[in-house]
């Protein structure tokens, strides 16, 4: 493991630190975001994964930021990636 690779338990710690740093009231849906990144990386391209996660977060925040808003944004991006044939 390199110094830029996180073991699973450290990822949870990083997510908690992000939540505090950014003033987010809820737990971050780590598994949901990782699944989104995987689906986009496989369906579109690896560099599209972080961009897509960011865009989904923006959309969820603009919609209100509830867990349902997050799920809806992620589902939308996942559907787009599944049908991507560019």
Number of C-alpha atoms within 10 A of each C-alpha: 6 5 5 6 9 13 9 9 8 11 13 16 12 13 15 16 12 14 15 13 9 9 9 12 9 12 13 16 13 12 9 15 21 14 14 22 24 16 20 26 17 14 19 18 13 14 11 15 23 16 13 20 20 12 15 24 19 14 17 20 14 10 14 11 18 12 14 12 18 23 18 16 22 24 15 13 19 21 14 15 21 14 10 11 8 4
